[in-house]
């Protein structure tokens, strides 16, 4: 009477489920719904639990056919079993349960619920066209650009030279007097007073290595743009959280020619700071000027090869740019107006 339950998506406090209710003999269906129970066995899902209507339950409209439902009010970092149920005069039948694990809410990150969006800008530069549909899965992205104190912890943990290089790859340009991290002879330390400022002069290689070190990656260009626009809660602003750039970022006309500590301006719709302004931010993708013309729809990963990596967001040294503007540099590039943030997959 009910097909298997499928988990279609999960966030820290919800789960999206799908199933199909049908009649196989007997009397018509009188009621259908979904039920779930907290997982009370440690380890894997080998010991199955069967939720029933005696547990948490949500009644659904209709009788037969495809069922899509979102269970809300779940606890982050918790496991549940969930099933669809259907009731007729012969009793209650249940679908085979599915294990639901809600992700932990990560400190310093904001949750980005995946969805569809139109990537690009019909009024933008040539490489922002054509506007095309993109579908993304759920993920987390750091609310602020990675700071000097955070990056120093990384440098002091891995095998990296006093010059900020790992092998033949320069992670950070310690020799640049405008870099806000130094090596004091025994360890890397932030310049006094700049501990919580964004880390600058970090190459793409150094940014990617840090992201991998904490269990994440750099955001793809699509993930960066979707998050900057405010995800599924986007209000359609030109900049990340406002149509007035000075409300949400530091640019050449309001930054007094200097870098600013993160979170000094307002957030965008999902609670992320400085996604426009302060620093250009590295993305995972190779840059392709004509890539949008052949971009994939589901979780696109950028051009398959190239010589330069994508940067997004603008900086305190340039006029304000929109959330759709693209920039690019060779991955070895380090500069006082380039930093990054982290994406963690679910």
HELIX and SHEET records of a PDB file:
HELIX    1   1 UNK A  126  UNK A  128  5                                   3    
HELIX    2   2 UNK A  148  UNK A  155  1                                   8    
HELIX    3   3 UNK A  204  UNK A  213  1                                  10    
HELIX    4   4 UNK A  221  UNK A  229  1                                   9    
HELIX    5   5 UNK A  231  UNK A  233  5                                   3    
HELIX    6   6 UNK A  245  UNK A  247  5                                   3    
HELIX    7   7 UNK A  291  UNK A  294  5                                   4    
SHEET    1   A 3 UNK A   6  UNK A  11  0                                        
SHEET    2   A 3 UNK A  14  UNK A  21 -1                                        
SHEET    3   A 3 UNK A  65  UNK A  72 -1                                        
SHEET    1   B 4 UNK A  56  UNK A  60  0                                        
SHEET    2   B 4 UNK A  31  UNK A  38 -1                                        
SHEET    3   B 4 UNK A  79  UNK A  88 -1                                        
SHEET    4   B 4 UNK A  91  UNK A  94 -1                                        
SHEET    1   C 4 UNK A  56  UNK A  60  0                                        
SHEET    2   C 4 UNK A  31  UNK A  38 -1                                        
SHEET    3   C 4 UNK A  79  UNK A  88 -1                                        
SHEET    4   C 4 UNK A  98  UNK A 101 -1                                        
SHEET    1   D 3 UNK A 109  UNK A 112  0                                        
SHEET    2   D 3 UNK A 139  UNK A 142 -1                                        
SHEET    3   D 3 UNK A 343  UNK A 345 -1                                        
SHEET    1   E 2 UNK A 115  UNK A 119  0                                        
SHEET    2   E 2 UNK A 132  UNK A 136 -1                                        
SHEET    1   F 2 UNK A 165  UNK A 166  0                                        
SHEET    2   F 2 UNK A 169  UNK A 170 -1                                        
SHEET    1   G 2 UNK A 181  UNK A 183  0                                        
SHEET    2   G 2 UNK A 188  UNK A 190 -1                                        
SHEET    1   H 4 UNK A 326  UNK A 329  0                                        
SHEET    2   H 4 UNK A 309  UNK A 312 -1                                        
SHEET    3   H 4 UNK A 280  UNK A 286 -1                                        
SHEET    4   H 4 UNK A 338  UNK A 339  1                                        
END                                                                             
